[in-house]
Amino acid sequence: MIKPFARWVEHESIEISVLCQAVRELKEGLFDANLGGDLYKKRIPLSGRGKRGGARTIIATRFEGKLFFLTGFAKNERDNITSKELTALRSYARYLLSLKEESLAQAIEDKELKEVVSDEPDTE
């Protein structure tokens, strides 16, 4: 996840297990919208509010291993992202998804990206 998203996750007290569940569902084709440009909208529950009272996340992926949580917002705070934001997110997604392993490792070391690792066994 990118740094601003990680701060939002901490602010909203979202458990890593919730993000991991969202990833599993996304890989199964369960998402709310394909926004084009390798971006997907996926709902997640917020503590004590469930998915209906939860949040929306925007995720960048090509389903080949790399996946980035780019932004999130509570559904009661805003309905959606603007077209200007969508354009910027598509550009950022293109950049992130093009990074090589060495660059990803450096970004994680520099704390620009935070790796999310599930403690559950991968069943694939």
N, C-alpha and C positions, 0 to 999 in steps of 0.2 A: 504494500500500500504506500501511497505517497505521503509525505510528511503532513500536509494539511488534513488529509483524511485520517491519519493516525491520531492527530490532535482531536478531531471531531469524535472519533471512536472513544477516546479517553473521556472526553467531556460528556458524552451520552452514556458512559459506562456500558458499552457494548462488549460482550464476551467474545473472545476469539472463536469459540465454538459456534457462535451465530454466523460469523463470517465464513467459517469452514462449511457450515450447512448450506449457505448461499452458494458457495463454489460448487458443492456437490449437485445442488439443484440446477445450477446453470449448465453444468456439464451434461445433465440429463435433458436439457432443452427446456427447462422450466424457468422462464424469465418473463418479465412484464412487457418488454419491448426490445426489438432490435433497432437501434438508432442509426445503423449504418456506420461505416468507417471503423468496424471492429468494436463498437460500443454497444453495451447492453444495459438496460435498466432492470434492476432486481430489487424487489421489496425485501426488507428484513424487519424482524420484530424489534421493538425497543422494550427495554425492561418493564415488565408489568403492563404493556399495552398491546402485545400481539402484532401480527402483520397489518391488520386493518388500522390500528392506531400507531403504526410503526414509522418506518423511514424508507426512503428510496435511495438506492446507491447506483452509481454509474461505474461500470466495470469495462475495462479494455482487455480483450483477449482474441486470439485466433484459434483457441482450443488446441494449442500444441505445447502446452506446458506453462507458458508465461501468462499471467493474469494479474492485472493491476486494478485495485480499487482506487478510483480517481476522486470521487466526491460523494457526499451523502447529505441528506437533509430530511428532517422530520416532515411528514406529510402535512401536519398542521401548521408548519412554518411557511411552506410554499407548495404550489401545485406541481411545478415542473421547472426545467431549465430553459433559458432563452435560446433563440437561434444563434445568437452571438456566442453564448457559452458553449453550445453544441459544436460550433465550428472550432473553437479553441480546444475543446476536449478531444475532438477528432485529430487535430494536429498533434496534441500531446500524446495521444494514444499511438499514433504512427511512430513518433519518436521513441517512446518507451518500448514498444514491441520490436523495434529494430535494434535495440541494444544487445550487444554481445555479452556473454557470461562474465568476462573480465570487467566490463563497464558496470554491469549489474552489481557485481561483488563490491566494486569501489563505491557505488552509490549507497549500498547498504552499510559499508564501513563508514562512510561520511555522514550517515544518518539522514540521507535524502530520501531513501526508501526504507521501509520496514518490512522484513520478510515475515509472512504469517505461516506458521508450521502447525499442522494439526497433530494432536497427540493420539489420534485414532489411526488404526492401520488403514492403508490405502487398499481398497478392494478391487482395483482395476487390474 
